[in-house]
Amino acid sequence: MKPGIHPEYRPVVFRDRAADYAFLTRSTATSDKTVEWEDGNTYPVIDVESSSASHPFYTGTQRVLDTAGRVERFERRYGRGRSEP
């Protein structure tokens, strides 16, 4: 590897807020926020939307999304079953 051109590869905590789950791994990702880990050291923390602890594929559960009114709004706008001549 050429020296001086690669980003720093260091320990980083990824935190899934939806599942209240965090894990320590190594990454080149950066963050201004930090967190004190179980070992007493401070690491950069990156908040993620989903992880294996909250994603429906891994958990086998589905989250209900609020889509009320979307179908009705679509049908109002474009009509239901209208046939064009």
VOROPA-363490 format. One record per residue (C-alpha): residue number from 0; residue in one letter; x, y, z. Coordinates in Angstrom, 1 decimal. Layout:
BEGIN
<r guba="NUM" timi="a" x="X" y="Y" z="Z"/>
...
This chain:
BEGIN
<r guba="0" timi="m" x="0.0" y="0.0" z="0.0"/>
<r guba="1" timi="k" x="1.2" y="3.5" z="-0.8"/>
<r guba="2" timi="p" x="1.8" y="5.4" z="2.4"/>
<r guba="3" timi="g" x="-0.2" y="8.6" z="3.2"/>
<r guba="4" timi="i" x="-3.1" y="8.1" z="0.7"/>
<r guba="5" timi="h" x="-5.4" y="5.8" z="2.7"/>
<r guba="6" timi="p" x="-7.9" y="6.8" z="5.4"/>
<r guba="7" timi="e" x="-7.2" y="5.8" z="8.9"/>
<r guba="8" timi="y" x="-8.6" y="2.3" z="9.8"/>
<r guba="9" timi="r" x="-9.6" y="2.3" z="13.5"/>
<r guba="10" timi="p" x="-12.1" y="1.0" z="16.0"/>
<r guba="11" timi="v" x="-15.6" y="2.6" z="15.6"/>
<r guba="12" timi="v" x="-18.9" y="2.0" z="17.4"/>
<r guba="13" timi="f" x="-22.0" y="1.6" z="15.2"/>
<r guba="14" timi="r" x="-25.2" y="2.3" z="17.1"/>
<r guba="15" timi="d" x="-28.7" y="1.2" z="16.0"/>
<r guba="16" timi="r" x="-31.1" y="3.6" z="17.8"/>
<r guba="17" timi="a" x="-34.2" y="1.7" z="16.7"/>
<r guba="18" timi="a" x="-33.1" y="-1.5" z="18.5"/>
<r guba="19" timi="d" x="-31.0" y="0.1" z="21.2"/>
<r guba="20" timi="y" x="-28.0" y="-2.0" z="20.0"/>
<r guba="21" timi="a" x="-24.4" y="-1.1" z="19.5"/>
<r guba="22" timi="f" x="-21.3" y="-2.9" z="18.3"/>
<r guba="23" timi="l" x="-17.6" y="-2.2" z="18.1"/>
<r guba="24" timi="t" x="-15.8" y="-2.9" z="14.9"/>
<r guba="25" timi="r" x="-13.1" y="-1.4" z="12.7"/>
<r guba="26" timi="s" x="-13.8" y="1.1" z="10.0"/>
<r guba="27" timi="t" x="-12.6" y="4.1" z="8.0"/>
<r guba="28" timi="a" x="-15.9" y="5.9" z="8.7"/>
<r guba="29" timi="t" x="-15.5" y="9.2" z="10.7"/>
<r guba="30" timi="s" x="-17.7" y="11.0" z="13.2"/>
<r guba="31" timi="d" x="-17.5" y="14.0" z="15.5"/>
<r guba="32" timi="k" x="-19.6" y="12.2" z="18.2"/>
<r guba="33" timi="t" x="-17.9" y="9.8" z="20.6"/>
<r guba="34" timi="v" x="-19.1" y="7.3" z="23.2"/>
<r guba="35" timi="e" x="-17.4" y="5.5" z="26.1"/>
<r guba="36" timi="w" x="-17.5" y="1.8" z="25.4"/>
<r guba="37" timi="e" x="-17.7" y="-1.1" z="27.9"/>
<r guba="38" timi="d" x="-13.9" y="-1.4" z="28.1"/>
<r guba="39" timi="g" x="-13.6" y="2.2" z="29.3"/>
<r guba="40" timi="n" x="-12.1" y="3.6" z="26.1"/>
<r guba="41" timi="t" x="-13.7" y="6.4" z="24.0"/>
<r guba="42" timi="y" x="-14.5" y="5.6" z="20.4"/>
<r guba="43" timi="p" x="-16.2" y="7.5" z="17.5"/>
<r guba="44" timi="v" x="-19.9" y="6.6" z="17.2"/>
<r guba="45" timi="i" x="-21.9" y="6.4" z="14.0"/>
<r guba="46" timi="d" x="-25.7" y="6.1" z="14.3"/>
<r guba="47" timi="v" x="-27.4" y="3.9" z="11.7"/>
<r guba="48" timi="e" x="-31.0" y="3.5" z="10.6"/>
<r guba="49" timi="s" x="-31.0" y="-0.3" z="10.8"/>
<r guba="50" timi="s" x="-28.8" y="-3.2" z="11.6"/>
<r guba="51" timi="s" x="-29.1" y="-6.9" z="12.0"/>
<r guba="52" timi="a" x="-30.8" y="-6.2" z="15.3"/>
<r guba="53" timi="s" x="-33.7" y="-4.2" z="13.8"/>
<r guba="54" timi="h" x="-33.9" y="-5.1" z="10.1"/>
<r guba="55" timi="p" x="-37.0" y="-7.3" z="9.3"/>
<r guba="56" timi="f" x="-35.0" y="-9.7" z="7.2"/>
<r guba="57" timi="y" x="-32.9" y="-10.7" z="10.2"/>
<r guba="58" timi="t" x="-35.5" y="-10.4" z="12.9"/>
<r guba="59" timi="g" x="-38.4" y="-12.1" z="11.1"/>
<r guba="60" timi="t" x="-40.8" y="-9.3" z="12.1"/>
<r guba="61" timi="q" x="-42.3" y="-6.5" z="10.1"/>
<r guba="62" timi="r" x="-42.6" y="-2.9" z="11.1"/>
<r guba="63" timi="v" x="-45.9" y="-1.2" z="10.3"/>
<r guba="64" timi="l" x="-45.3" y="1.9" z="8.3"/>
<r guba="65" timi="d" x="-47.9" y="4.7" z="8.3"/>
<r guba="66" timi="t" x="-49.2" y="4.8" z="4.8"/>
<r guba="67" timi="a" x="-52.8" y="5.8" z="5.5"/>
<r guba="68" timi="g" x="-54.2" y="7.9" z="2.9"/>
<r guba="69" timi="r" x="-51.6" y="7.2" z="0.2"/>
<r guba="70" timi="v" x="-53.8" y="4.8" z="-1.8"/>
<r guba="71" timi="e" x="-56.8" y="7.0" z="-1.4"/>
<r guba="72" timi="r" x="-54.9" y="10.1" z="-2.5"/>
<r guba="73" timi="f" x="-53.6" y="8.1" z="-5.6"/>
<r guba="74" timi="e" x="-57.1" y="7.0" z="-6.5"/>
<r guba="75" timi="r" x="-58.5" y="10.5" z="-6.1"/>
<r guba="76" timi="r" x="-55.8" y="11.9" z="-8.3"/>
<r guba="77" timi="y" x="-55.8" y="9.3" z="-11.0"/>
<r guba="78" timi="g" x="-59.2" y="7.7" z="-10.6"/>
<r guba="79" timi="r" x="-60.1" y="4.2" z="-9.9"/>
<r guba="80" timi="g" x="-60.9" y="1.9" z="-12.8"/>
<r guba="81" timi="r" x="-61.4" y="4.8" z="-15.3"/>
<r guba="82" timi="s" x="-61.2" y="3.5" z="-18.8"/>
<r guba="83" timi="e" x="-59.8" y="5.9" z="-21.5"/>
<r guba="84" timi="p" x="-61.5" y="5.7" z="-24.9"/>
